[in-house]
């Protein structure tokens, strides 16, 4: 069993790429955590009611 040495650029790329992808989702996660109690229930009431599709 041999262990290959991972080049430094590959190791840093493995950390940077997921970090860059996390940046756009970070505000979304913060807003989700910071929601006041009952926010989602009140927000859902303003959406139009969806009618089921009839097939046939």
N, CA and C of each residue as an Amber inpcrd file, in Angstrom:
protein
   168
   0.8420000  -1.1780000   0.0000000   0.0000000   0.0000000   0.0000000
   0.8890000   1.2430000   0.0000000   0.7190000   2.0640000  -0.9970000
   1.5420000   3.2650000  -1.0890000   0.6640000   4.4950000  -0.8920000
   1.2310000   5.4850000  -0.2780000   0.5070000   6.7360000  -0.0840000
   1.1130000   7.7800000  -1.0020000   0.2830000   8.3460000  -1.8440000
   0.7350000   9.3860000  -2.7480000   0.6140000  10.7390000  -2.0610000
   1.5720000  11.5760000  -2.3270000   1.5570000  12.9190000  -1.7660000
   0.6260000  13.7800000  -2.6180000  -0.3190000  14.4280000  -1.9700000
  -1.2680000  15.2860000  -2.6730000  -0.6190000  16.6550000  -2.8670000
  -0.5920000  17.1410000  -4.1090000   0.0000000  18.4680000  -4.3350000
  -0.7570000  19.5560000  -3.5690000  -0.0200000  20.6040000  -3.1950000
  -0.6060000  21.6890000  -2.3970000  -1.7590000  22.3640000  -3.1270000
  -1.6450000  22.5510000  -4.4470000  -2.7020000  23.2310000  -5.1930000
  -3.9900000  22.4130000  -5.1860000  -3.8780000  21.0810000  -5.1750000
  -5.0820000  20.2420000  -5.1250000  -5.7380000  20.3070000  -3.7560000
  -4.9250000  20.3440000  -2.7330000  -5.4600000  20.4090000  -1.3810000
  -6.1800000  21.7350000  -1.1610000  -5.5680000  22.8370000  -1.6030000
  -6.2110000  24.1350000  -1.4150000  -7.4480000  24.2740000  -2.2950000
  -7.4140000  23.7050000  -3.5000000  -8.5820000  23.7420000  -4.3680000
  -9.7330000  22.9670000  -3.7360000  -9.4210000  21.8790000  -3.0800000
 -10.4520000  21.0920000  -2.4120000 -11.1320000  21.8350000  -1.2860000
 -10.4790000  22.8270000  -0.7100000 -11.0820000  23.6410000   0.3440000
 -11.7410000  24.8910000  -0.2100000 -11.1640000  25.4560000  -1.2650000
 -11.6670000  26.7250000  -1.7970000 -12.9740000  26.5370000  -2.5500000
 -13.0540000  25.5440000  -3.3990000 -14.2590000  25.3490000  -4.2150000
 -15.5260000  25.1930000  -3.3830000 -15.5470000  24.3320000  -2.3550000
 -16.7690000  24.2640000  -1.5300000 -17.0470000  25.5680000  -0.7920000
 -15.9930000  26.2860000  -0.4040000 -16.1920000  27.5510000   0.2800000
 -16.8330000  28.5920000  -0.6210000 -16.4130000  28.6160000  -1.8840000
 -16.9940000  29.5560000  -2.8420000 -18.4570000  29.2100000  -3.0810000
 -18.7770000  27.9460000  -3.1250000 -20.1650000  27.5420000  -3.3280000
 -21.0280000  27.8450000  -2.1060000 -20.4290000  27.8830000  -0.9360000
 -21.1940000  28.1510000   0.2840000 -21.5460000  29.6260000   0.4350000
 -20.7830000  30.5100000  -0.1920000 -21.0000000  31.9550000  -0.0260000
 -22.4090000  32.3930000  -0.4320000 -22.9500000  31.9740000  -1.5880000
 -24.2960000  32.4430000  -1.9300000 -25.3950000  31.8830000  -1.0280000
 -25.1350000  30.7440000  -0.3980000 -26.1590000  30.1220000   0.4390000
 -26.0890000  30.5840000   1.8880000 -25.0260000  31.2420000   2.2760000
 -24.8680000  31.6780000   3.6550000 -25.9280000  32.7000000   4.0750000
 -26.2290000  33.7420000   3.2770000 -27.2950000  34.6650000   3.6920000
 -28.6460000  33.9770000   3.8270000 -28.9250000  33.0420000   2.9440000
 -30.1940000  32.3150000   3.0130000 -30.2980000  31.5680000   4.3400000
 -29.2240000  30.9250000   4.7440000 -29.2320000  30.1880000   6.0060000
 -29.3880000  31.1380000   7.1920000 -28.7350000  32.2870000   7.1210000
 -28.8580000  33.2660000   8.2190000 -30.2780000  33.7900000   8.3310000
 -30.9040000  34.0890000   7.2010000 -32.2790000  34.5870000   7.2340000
 -33.2320000  33.5180000   7.7560000 -32.9710000  32.2710000   7.4290000
 -33.8260000  31.1870000   7.8970000 -33.7220000  31.0520000   9.4170000
 -32.5290000  31.1660000   9.9370000 -32.3230000  31.0380000  11.3810000
 -32.9080000  32.2400000  12.1190000 -32.8360000  33.4320000  11.5150000
 -33.2530000  34.6610000  12.1880000 -34.7330000  34.9790000  12.0350000
 -35.5220000  34.0880000  11.4590000 -36.9470000  34.3570000  11.2770000
 -37.6650000  34.4290000  12.6190000 -38.5650000  35.3930000  12.7520000
 -39.3500000  35.4490000  13.9880000 -40.3510000  34.2920000  14.0420000
 -40.8250000  33.9980000  15.2170000 -41.7820000  32.9180000  15.4150000
 -43.0620000  33.2040000  14.6360000 -43.5520000  32.2370000  13.8780000
 -44.7840000  32.3760000  13.1320000 -44.6370000  33.0690000  11.7880000
 -43.4210000  33.4080000  11.3900000 -43.2040000  34.1170000  10.1270000
 -43.6620000  33.2900000   8.9360000 -43.2800000  32.0370000   8.9080000
 -43.5970000  31.1820000   7.7650000 -45.1010000  30.9570000   7.6460000
 -45.7830000  30.7710000   8.7510000 -47.2280000  30.5540000   8.7220000
 -47.9510000  31.7800000   8.1590000 -47.5210000  32.9590000   8.5510000
 -48.1300000  34.1850000   8.0380000 -47.7950000  34.3960000   6.5660000
 -46.5950000  34.0450000   6.1640000 -46.1720000  34.2320000   4.7820000
 -46.9290000  33.2890000   3.8410000 -47.2030000  32.0860000   4.2930000
 -47.9120000  31.1130000   3.4640000 -49.3470000  31.5600000   3.1940000
 -49.9520000  32.2930000   4.1040000 -51.3360000  32.7380000   3.9290000
 -51.5050000  33.6700000   2.7340000 -50.4490000  34.3610000   2.3250000
 -50.5420000  35.3110000   1.2190000 -50.3970000  34.6500000  -0.1530000
 -49.9910000  33.3980000  -0.2140000 -49.8290000  32.7170000  -1.4940000
 -51.2040000  32.3280000  -2.0560000 -51.3560000  32.3740000  -3.3820000
 -52.6340000  31.9380000  -3.9600000 -52.8280000  30.4340000  -3.7770000
 -54.0550000  30.0430000  -3.6360000 -54.3550000  28.6300000  -3.4310000
 -54.1360000  27.8700000  -4.7290000 -53.5230000  26.7100000  -4.6360000
 -53.2210000  25.8940000  -5.8150000 -54.3360000  24.8910000  -6.0310000
 -54.8470000  24.8590000  -7.2450000 -55.8920000  23.9000000  -7.5910000
 -55.2630000  22.6260000  -8.1350000 -55.7330000  21.4570000  -7.7200000
 -55.1730000  20.2190000  -8.2430000 -55.4960000  20.0500000  -9.7290000
 -54.5760000  19.4390000 -10.4510000 -54.7720000  19.2010000 -11.8710000
 -55.7180000  18.0010000 -12.0780000 -56.5840000  18.1320000 -13.0350000
 -57.4780000  17.0200000 -13.3730000 -56.9770000  16.3880000 -14.6560000
 -56.7840000  15.1020000 -14.6410000 -56.3490000  14.4220000 -15.8530000
 -57.4980000  13.5310000 -16.3530000 -57.6430000  13.5040000 -17.6640000
 -58.6360000  12.6090000 -18.2240000 -59.7870000  13.2500000 -18.7510000
